[in-house]
Amino acid sequence: MKISFKTWLAIALLPLYGLVQWLSQETEWVERYYSQSVYPFISQFFRHLMGGLPFSVGDICYTLLVVLGLRYIFVKRLYIKTYPFTFMRDVLMVCSILYFSFYALWGLNYFREPLRHKLELVETNEYDQLVVFTRQLIKKTNQLQASLVGDTIQGIVVPYDREEMFQKTIAGYDALAQRHPFLSLEVPSAKTSLYSTALSYMGYAGYLNPFTGEAQVNGLLPAFRFPVVAGHEMGHQLGYSAENETNFIGYLVTATNPDPYFQYAGYAYALGYCLSDVRRGNEDMFQELIGQLNEGVLVNFREMNAFWTRYQNPMEPLFKSVFNSFLKANRQAKGIQSYNAVVSLLVPYHQKYP
């Protein structure tokens, strides 16, 4: 009996899964032959192809995929009922193609060597060091807030539109590349997502489309948080998949940006994570440190809290649970909590680069 091409594609899902699981243990191989050799060409190709377009190609593709899928189910509903195994074969075939495309175009970066190796950092969770660093962040954040608005009371209002912030993020990468050349980003492809409202209800600030290489940012975010998220998603374009690492890159590219509004965004972002870790260790210390913040800084923190509160809904925990499982399946043991692990990179980095 001759096996059809579609059947072979469906069957291929199993060996593809096995191959990915094997590669997930071969970090040196992935780093050398994929992340540093193959992926940069793939990434640059898609950034050249999509970067100049003013709209999100990836979002449109997702829309078409959903529409075509629903149309197929409706039109072929009798066929599906009559030939259920053929339908399952076709579903597995599509899954196989998407699975291969995801890991070939970007996903293997989940298994590369950690960024800390390249920066020669020793991650730390020492509470005393965290408190010292948090005090430094508070001082710097307060200084920037006061200098930008002329008092300690008002929150920062970033005076740029979304496109200007994308351009200034690129300038931040240029500045960062002078210290770390491997973080140089050429020909970026960053867009505000067409699904910004949906992302807000799902609790997401942005994402990288692995099939088109576009960095997608939630266009509804408060402006003072937008630069860090743009830097974070562009960090994914460089081939860094771990969320703590792209959080770290997003911080670096805004805190070292020549623009003081971006510097403020970067320091305030890092400060939020550090204060969260301080609170988990000692509530009294957290209250002491939070009391040292300028009222204007607190205004911006409340602005972010109000934004996410506005979009809270019963489905958000489900979306985050799915993403949490996805991250764990790709060797991020802390799942969605890996975002918070950025603190263990921030402290040693600033000890090495005061």
Solvent accessible surface area in square Angstrom, and as a share of the most:
residue,aa,sasa,rsa
1,M,236,1.05
2,K,192,0.81
3,I,71,0.36
4,S,53,0.34
5,F,149,0.62
6,K,95,0.40
7,T,37,0.21
8,W,138,0.48
9,L,45,0.22
10,A,10,0.08
11,I,85,0.43
12,A,30,0.24
13,L,42,0.21
14,L,138,0.69
15,P,84,0.53
16,L,34,0.17
17,Y,115,0.44
18,G,39,0.37
19,L,89,0.44
20,V,8,0.05
21,Q,51,0.23
22,W,139,0.49
23,L,12,0.06
24,S,8,0.05
25,Q,116,0.52
26,E,64,0.29
27,T,54,0.31
28,E,131,0.59
29,W,109,0.38
30,V,0,0.00
31,E,15,0.07
32,R,159,0.58
33,Y,104,0.40
34,Y,11,0.04
35,S,4,0.03
36,Q,94,0.42
37,S,49,0.31
38,V,74,0.42
39,Y,9,0.04
40,P,43,0.27
41,F,158,0.66
42,I,36,0.18
43,S,7,0.05
44,Q,73,0.33
45,F,120,0.50
46,F,37,0.15
47,R,10,0.04
48,H,117,0.52
49,L,98,0.49
50,M,21,0.09
51,G,25,0.24
52,G,74,0.72
53,L,67,0.33
54,P,123,0.77
55,F,88,0.37
56,S,0,0.00
57,V,25,0.15
58,G,0,0.00
59,D,0,0.00
60,I,67,0.34
61,C,61,0.37
62,Y,71,0.27
63,T,56,0.32
64,L,98,0.49
65,L,90,0.45
66,V,89,0.51
67,V,79,0.45
68,L,107,0.53
69,G,33,0.31
70,L,115,0.57
71,R,149,0.54
72,Y,71,0.27
73,I,86,0.44
74,F,134,0.56
75,V,81,0.46
76,K,83,0.35
77,R,126,0.46
78,L,133,0.66
79,Y,85,0.32
80,I,29,0.15
81,K,167,0.71
82,T,89,0.52
83,Y,114,0.43
84,P,65,0.41
85,F,177,0.74
86,T,39,0.22
87,F,40,0.17
88,M,98,0.44
89,R,56,0.20
90,D,22,0.11
91,V,54,0.31
92,L,75,0.37
93,M,30,0.13
94,V,66,0.38
95,C,57,0.34
96,S,3,0.02
97,I,81,0.41
98,L,68,0.34
99,Y,49,0.19
100,F,115,0.48
101,S,27,0.18
102,F,28,0.11
103,Y,22,0.08
104,A,31,0.24
105,L,43,0.21
106,W,15,0.05
107,G,0,0.00
108,L,18,0.09
109,N,2,0.01
110,Y,23,0.09
111,F,6,0.02
112,R,23,0.08
113,E,50,0.23
114,P,41,0.26
115,L,2,0.01
116,R,78,0.28
117,H,98,0.44
118,K,85,0.36
119,L,6,0.03
120,E,132,0.59
121,L,13,0.07
122,V,127,0.73
123,E,58,0.26
124,T,24,0.14
125,N,138,0.71
126,E,102,0.46
127,Y,66,0.25
128,D,109,0.57
129,Q,65,0.29
130,L,13,0.07
131,V,13,0.08
132,V,85,0.49
133,F,12,0.05
134,T,0,0.00
135,R,90,0.33
136,Q,105,0.47
137,L,4,0.02
138,I,5,0.03
139,K,132,0.56
140,K,77,0.33
141,T,0,0.00
142,N,24,0.12
143,Q,93,0.41
144,L,18,0.09
145,Q,0,0.00
146,A,31,0.24
147,S,86,0.56
148,L,38,0.19
149,V,44,0.25
150,G,66,0.64
151,D,49,0.26
152,T,63,0.36
153,I,107,0.54
154,Q,99,0.44
155,G,14,0.13
156,I,5,0.03
157,V,123,0.70
158,V,10,0.06
159,P,82,0.52
160,Y,45,0.17
161,D,83,0.43
162,R,67,0.25
163,E,104,0.47
164,E,81,0.36
165,M,0,0.00
166,F,8,0.03
167,Q,101,0.45
168,K,60,0.25
169,T,1,0.00
170,I,38,0.19
171,A,44,0.34
172,G,0,0.00
173,Y,0,0.00
174,D,83,0.43
175,A,28,0.22
176,L,2,0.01
177,A,19,0.14
178,Q,157,0.70
179,R,121,0.44
180,H,9,0.04
181,P,98,0.62
182,F,63,0.26
183,L,0,0.00
184,S,48,0.31
185,L,6,0.03
186,E,108,0.48
187,V,58,0.34
188,P,28,0.18
189,S,1,0.00
190,A,20,0.16
191,K,14,0.06
192,T,50,0.29
193,S,8,0.05
194,L,103,0.51
195,Y,84,0.32
196,S,12,0.08
197,T,74,0.43
198,A,44,0.34
199,L,11,0.06
200,S,0,0.00
201,Y,97,0.37
202,M,52,0.23
203,G,13,0.12
204,Y,42,0.16
205,A,29,0.22
206,G,15,0.14
207,Y,54,0.20
208,L,14,0.07
209,N,1,0.01
210,P,17,0.11
211,F,55,0.23
212,T,9,0.05
213,G,13,0.13
214,E,0,0.00
215,A,0,0.00
216,Q,0,0.00
217,V,0,0.00
218,N,0,0.00
219,G,18,0.17
220,L,75,0.37
221,L,1,0.00
222,P,16,0.10
223,A,26,0.20
224,F,3,0.01
225,R,35,0.13
226,F,0,0.00
227,P,0,0.00
228,V,0,0.00
229,V,10,0.06
230,A,0,0.00
231,G,0,0.00
232,H,10,0.05
233,E,7,0.03
234,M,0,0.00
235,G,0,0.00
236,H,7,0.03
237,Q,3,0.01
238,L,30,0.15
239,G,0,0.00
240,Y,7,0.03
241,S,1,0.01
242,A,25,0.20
243,E,7,0.03
244,N,22,0.11
245,E,13,0.06
246,T,0,0.00
247,N,1,0.00
248,F,0,0.00
249,I,0,0.00
250,G,0,0.00
251,Y,2,0.01
252,L,3,0.01
253,V,1,0.00
254,T,1,0.00
255,A,12,0.09
256,T,53,0.31
257,N,3,0.01
258,P,94,0.59
259,D,17,0.09
260,P,56,0.35
261,Y,46,0.17
262,F,0,0.00
263,Q,42,0.19
264,Y,1,0.00
265,A,1,0.01
266,G,0,0.00
267,Y,34,0.13
268,A,0,0.00
269,Y,23,0.09
270,A,1,0.00
271,L,0,0.00
272,G,31,0.30
273,Y,41,0.16
274,C,0,0.00
275,L,8,0.04
276,S,41,0.26
277,D,32,0.17
278,V,0,0.00
279,R,121,0.44
280,R,150,0.55
281,G,51,0.49
282,N,65,0.33
283,E,76,0.34
284,D,113,0.59
285,M,43,0.19
286,F,21,0.09
287,Q,89,0.40
288,E,86,0.39
289,L,0,0.00
290,I,40,0.20
291,G,62,0.60
292,Q,74,0.33
293,L,13,0.06
294,N,24,0.12
295,E,64,0.29
296,G,0,0.00
297,V,0,0.00
298,L,37,0.19
299,V,57,0.33
300,N,2,0.01
301,F,41,0.17
302,R,128,0.47
303,E,72,0.32
304,M,15,0.06
305,N,101,0.52
306,A,51,0.39
307,F,3,0.01
308,W,67,0.24
309,T,74,0.43
310,R,152,0.56
311,Y,30,0.12
312,Q,122,0.54
313,N,39,0.20
314,P,128,0.81
315,M,95,0.42
316,E,28,0.13
317,P,89,0.56
318,L,94,0.47
319,F,63,0.26
320,K,69,0.29
321,S,61,0.39
322,V,94,0.54
323,F,44,0.18
324,N,36,0.19
325,S,67,0.43
326,F,72,0.30
327,L,0,0.00
328,K,103,0.44
329,A,64,0.49
330,N,2,0.01
331,R,109,0.40
332,Q,14,0.06
333,A,92,0.72
334,K,124,0.53
335,G,0,0.00
336,I,40,0.20
337,Q,104,0.46
338,S,8,0.05
339,Y,54,0.21
340,N,34,0.18
341,A,19,0.15
342,V,2,0.01
343,V,9,0.05
344,S,11,0.07
345,L,3,0.01
346,L,1,0.00
347,V,5,0.03
348,P,10,0.06
349,Y,1,0.00
350,H,43,0.19
351,Q,104,0.46
352,K,87,0.37
353,Y,57,0.22
354,P,147,0.92
